[in-house]
Amino acid sequence: PEQLARIHAGPMLMWLSEPPPSPPFRDFLWEANITMGVQGRDRDGVIRLLVDRLCESGVVPAELRQTCVKRALAREALGSTVVGCQTALPHALLPDYDGVAAALAVCPAGVVFGSGEAAPKFIFLLVSSARSHDRYLGALARIARQMIDADTRQAVLSCATPTDVMNALAGKPSV
């Protein structure tokens, strides 16, 4: 609703319902927030890159950039968010943010997140607030459901564009 209100000047009527338990990727991840071929960055550098991507695309307000970086790095300091299947899920709870958004870095060589862990190739940064807990869990479920599949991971690694990545995550073949 907030995004529509920013682009629509006149009166608007919206019907809100419960979100699906596992929303489609396009509900929280967009092409503008996918970075392909990330190399030469450490964990903190990738997190900063993804926060910058969310701010540049307007999904996260620029004034929340520092808070978002600080909270995502603080969460990593508690323990690595590498979940297996070549995937890491760093996240930040922002009290002044409503909704759930994600950015994805595809890192073919992997990024070291901690000692003794396999370096993940897919870094999904999730941003949400406590008010969006159910939507946040739905987004996590969607990511987990797709990234557990080795064919999906290979398809994403072979993608040339963010649109191809979105299609691969949705289970559609790249053109």
ABEGO torsion letter per residue (X at the ends): XAAAAAABABBBBBBBBBBBABBBAAAABBAAABBBGBBGBBAAAAAAAAAAAAAAAGABBAAAAAAAAAAAAAAAAAEBABAEGGBBBBBBBBAABBEBBBBBBBBAAEBBABBGBBBBABBBBBBBBAAAAAAAAAAAAAAAAAAABAAAAAAAAABABAAAAAAAAAGBBBX
